[in-house]
């Protein structure tokens, strides 16, 4: 994974995150205070470690519409949206959030995932008038709660990387990734590759609607998505875990989740929420009772529904 440490790591009190998030600040002194700042609609979060991909050319939206789960062929300029690229079996291979500026569609994805996305898109160009390039060196991603109020998709913004410091001076106060992650987890929004695995289908993690358009034409993996949505139940479901707070630790990403000693799923990202305490996202078997107390690394965990285990049955066509 290419490393581009954020210049905002030089701000007073900045402490770097770790793992794939190491190039941005985990916090600037108090992640609890920073969570409250974001909840008040103030401040911003540096997400400049996320990879950015630019797709330009006159055929870009029609082409992306045919490849992805999202309805993009008539996307209006400056309208943000989420989208996925699936395997033929319906498993999620790429996830992105993007916006079209009238000349290019610019998408951001997980740190380190941009090169694979560019490689896939390049292979699919054929005779289409499109150009795909990685733009991480040029553009940085930020998140600002005020942008949510301004109807920007999920609050994301794109900032020229060489202007990130001046952006911070205008948009401050700076809030760290730990605060952002705690609020994201509480909202039940998964991260690809951290809260998902190679078998994940969109129906399991709540991406129907936000990243999957159900009334568009064919795309790779559509049959699986449509079948589970209209006729069946997803094999697994995303759940929010409320962890026992008696121990000063959080579970590792990928830790096994058990019920009566049997593995029923795995834990993804976790955080300490300023009101809810320690929380995490997990993928569990659909058949696990909603009121069952689970266990992860010796810590009891209660469930809060994110994805309904009966999703699909509610929209089953009448006969």
C-alpha positions in Angstrom: 0.0 0.0 0.0 1.4 3.4 -1.0 1.8 5.8 1.9 0.9 9.5 1.8 1.0 10.8 5.4 -1.3 13.7 5.8 0.2 17.1 6.5 -2.5 17.5 9.2 -0.5 15.0 11.3 1.5 18.1 12.1 -1.4 19.8 13.8 -1.1 20.3 17.6 -2.1 17.1 19.6 -2.3 14.9 16.5 -1.8 11.2 17.2 -1.6 8.9 14.1 -4.0 6.0 13.6 -2.7 2.6 12.8 -3.2 -0.2 10.3 -4.7 0.9 6.9 -5.6 4.3 8.6 -2.1 5.1 9.7 -1.6 8.1 7.4 -4.3 10.3 9.2 -4.8 11.3 12.8 -6.7 9.0 15.2 -7.4 12.0 17.4 -6.1 15.5 18.3 -6.2 15.1 22.0 -9.7 13.9 23.0 -11.7 11.6 20.7 -14.8 11.9 23.0 -14.8 15.7 22.7 -14.2 15.4 18.9 -17.3 13.1 18.6 -19.4 15.7 20.4 -18.0 18.4 18.1 -19.1 16.4 15.0 -22.5 15.6 16.5 -23.0 19.4 16.9 -22.4 19.8 13.2 -19.0 21.4 13.6 -15.5 20.6 12.5 -14.2 18.2 9.9 -12.4 14.8 9.6 -9.3 14.2 7.5 -9.8 11.1 5.3 -7.0 11.9 3.0 -5.6 8.4 3.3 -8.5 7.1 1.1 -7.7 6.3 -2.5 -9.2 8.5 -5.3 -9.9 7.4 -8.8 -10.9 9.7 -11.8 -12.9 8.4 -14.7 -13.1 10.9 -17.6 -14.4 10.9 -21.2 -17.8 11.4 -22.8 -19.0 7.8 -22.3 -18.0 7.6 -18.6 -21.5 7.6 -17.0 -23.1 5.2 -19.5 -20.1 2.9 -19.1 -20.1 3.0 -15.3 -23.8 2.5 -15.3 -23.4 -0.8 -17.2 -20.6 -2.0 -14.8 -21.8 -1.0 -11.4 -24.8 -1.5 -9.1 -25.7 2.2 -9.2 -27.9 4.1 -11.7 -25.4 6.5 -13.2 -26.2 7.2 -16.8 -28.3 10.3 -15.9 -26.4 11.4 -12.8 -26.5 15.1 -12.3 -23.3 17.1 -11.9 -22.2 17.6 -8.3 -24.6 14.8 -7.1 -22.8 12.3 -4.8 -23.7 8.7 -4.8 -22.4 5.3 -3.7 -21.8 2.3 -5.9 -20.4 -1.3 -6.0 -18.8 -3.6 -8.4 -19.8 -7.2 -7.9 -18.4 -10.6 -9.0 -20.6 -12.7 -11.3 -21.8 -14.5 -8.1 -22.9 -11.2 -6.5 -20.0 -10.8 -4.0 -18.8 -7.3 -3.4 -15.4 -6.7 -5.0 -15.2 -2.9 -5.0 -17.1 -0.2 -3.1 -16.9 3.5 -3.8 -18.5 6.9 -3.2 -18.3 9.4 -6.0 -19.4 12.6 -7.7 -19.5 13.8 -11.3 -18.2 17.4 -11.9 -19.5 17.6 -15.5 -16.3 16.4 -17.0 -15.1 13.5 -14.8 -16.6 11.1 -12.3 -14.3 11.1 -9.2 -14.7 8.2 -6.8 -13.0 7.4 -3.5 -12.5 4.0 -1.9 -10.7 2.3 0.9 -7.0 3.0 1.5 -4.9 0.8 -0.9 -8.0 -0.3 -3.0 -7.6 2.3 -5.7 -5.0 0.5 -7.8 -7.2 -2.6 -8.0 -10.2 -0.6 -9.0 -8.3 1.2 -11.7 -6.9 -2.1 -13.0 -10.4 -3.6 -13.2 -11.9 -0.6 -14.9 -9.1 -0.5 -17.4 -9.7 -4.1 -18.4 -13.4 -3.3 -19.1 -12.9 -0.2 -21.3 -13.1 -1.9 -24.7 -14.1 0.7 -27.3 -15.6 3.2 -24.8 -14.4 6.8 -24.8 -13.2 6.8 -21.2 -9.9 7.2 -19.3 -9.2 5.8 -15.9 -6.5 7.3 -13.6 -5.7 7.2 -10.0 -5.8 10.7 -8.5 -4.9 10.1 -4.9 -1.7 12.3 -5.3 -3.9 15.2 -6.4 -7.1 15.0 -4.4 -7.8 14.4 -0.7 -11.0 13.2 0.9 -12.5 15.0 3.9 -15.8 14.6 5.8 -17.7 17.5 7.2 -21.1 17.3 9.1 -22.0 20.7 7.7 -21.7 19.1 4.2 -24.5 16.6 5.2 -26.7 19.6 5.8 -25.8 21.0 2.5 -27.1 17.8 0.9 -23.7 16.4 -0.1 -23.8 12.6 -0.1 -22.8 11.5 3.5 -20.8 14.7 4.0 -17.8 13.8 1.9 -15.8 16.5 0.1 -12.8 16.5 -2.3 -9.9 18.9 -1.6 -6.8 19.6 -3.7 -4.1 17.8 -1.7 -1.8 20.8 -1.7 -4.6 22.9 -0.1 -5.4 20.5 2.7 -3.7 22.7 5.4 -5.6 25.8 4.3 -8.8 23.8 4.1 -8.3 22.7 7.7 -7.8 26.3 8.8 -11.1 27.3 7.3 -13.2 24.2 8.2 -11.8 23.5 11.7 -11.7 22.3 14.3 -10.0 19.1 13.1 -11.6 15.9 14.5 -9.8 12.5 14.3 -10.6 9.3 12.7 -11.6 7.6 16.0 -14.4 10.1 16.4 -15.6 9.6 12.8 -15.4 5.8 13.1 -17.4 5.7 16.4 -20.2 7.7 14.7 -20.0 5.6 11.5 -20.2 2.3 13.4 -23.2 3.6 15.5 -25.0 4.4 12.2 -24.4 0.9 11.0 -22.3 1.8 7.9 -19.8 -0.9 7.0 -16.3 -0.5 5.5 -15.3 -2.9 2.6 -12.6 -5.3 3.6 -12.9 -4.5 7.3 -16.6 -5.2 8.0 -17.0 -7.5 5.0 -15.2 -10.5 3.5 -14.9 -12.1 0.1 -18.3 -13.7 0.4 -20.3 -10.6 1.3 -23.3 -9.7 -0.9 -24.8 -6.2 -0.7 -28.1 -7.5 0.9 -26.2 -8.7 4.0 -24.7 -5.3 5.0 -27.4 -2.8 4.2 -26.1 -1.5 0.9 -29.4 -1.9 -0.9 -30.7 1.6 -1.7 -27.6 3.6 -0.8 -25.2 1.8 -3.2 -27.5 -0.6 -5.2 -30.3 0.7 -7.5 -32.9 -1.9 -7.8 -34.6 -0.5 -10.9 -31.8 -0.3 -13.4 -30.6 -2.5 -16.2 -28.4 -5.6 -16.0 -25.0 -5.6 -14.4 -22.6 -8.3 -13.2 -23.9 -10.0 -10.1 -27.4 -8.6 -10.4 -29.1 -12.0 -10.4 -27.9 -12.7 -6.8 -28.9 -9.3 -5.5 -32.4 -9.5 -7.1 -33.1 -13.0 -6.0 -32.2 -12.4 -2.3 -34.1 -9.1 -2.3 -37.3 -10.4 -3.8 -37.5 -14.1 -2.9 -35.1 -15.1 -0.1 -33.2 -14.1 3.0 -29.5 -13.2 3.0 -27.3 -15.9 4.5 -25.8 -13.4 7.0 -26.7 -10.1 8.4 -24.8 -7.0 9.7 -25.4 -6.3 13.4 -24.3 -3.6 15.8 -22.7 -5.1 18.9 -22.8 -3.5 22.3 -19.7 -4.8 24.0 -19.1 -5.4 27.7 -17.2 -2.4 28.8 -15.6 -4.0 31.9 -12.3 -4.6 30.1 -10.3 -1.7 28.6 -9.9 -3.3 25.1 -11.6 -3.7 21.8 -11.7 -6.9 19.7 -9.4 -7.4 16.7 -10.8 -7.0 13.2 -11.8 -10.5 12.1 -12.2 -11.9 15.6 -14.6 -14.9 15.8 -18.0 -14.3 17.2 -19.4 -17.2 19.1 -22.7 -18.4 20.5 -22.6 -21.3 23.0 -19.0 -22.0 21.9 -19.9 -22.2 18.2 -18.6 -19.7 15.7 -21.5 -17.8 14.2 -19.7 -14.8 12.5 -16.9 -12.4 12.8 -16.3 -8.9 14.2 -15.3 -6.0 11.9 -14.5 -2.5 13.1 -15.0 -1.4 16.7 -14.8 1.9 18.6 -15.5 3.6 21.9 -18.7 5.8 21.5 -19.0 8.7 23.9 -22.6 7.7 24.8 -23.0 4.0 23.8 -19.6 2.8 25.1 -17.7 0.1 23.2 -19.4 -0.9 20.0 -18.6 -2.9 16.9 -20.0 -4.1 13.6 -20.2 -7.8 13.0 -21.5 -10.2 10.3 -23.5 -13.1 11.8 -25.5 -16.0 10.5 -29.0 -14.9 9.7 -30.4 -17.7 12.0 -28.7 -16.3 15.1 -31.6 -15.1 17.4 -31.7 -11.3 17.7 -31.8 -11.4 21.5 -28.9 -13.9 21.8 -25.9 -12.7 23.8 -22.8 -13.4 21.8 -19.1 -13.6 22.8 -16.0 -12.2 21.1 -12.5 -12.8 22.6 -14.1 -13.4 26.0 -16.3 -10.3 26.0 -20.1 -10.6 26.1 -21.8 -8.7 23.2 -25.5 -7.8 22.9 -27.0 -7.2 19.4 -28.8 -4.3 17.9 -30.4 -4.9 14.5 -28.8 -3.2 11.4 -30.0 -5.6 8.7 -33.3 -7.4 9.3 -32.8 -11.2 9.0 -36.1 -11.4 7.2 -35.2 -8.8 4.5 -36.5 -10.0 1.2 -39.7 -11.5 2.5 -41.2 -8.1 3.0 -41.0 -7.4 -0.8 -41.9 -10.9 -2.0 -44.3 -10.5 -5.0 -47.9 -11.4 -4.5 -49.1 -14.5 -6.4 
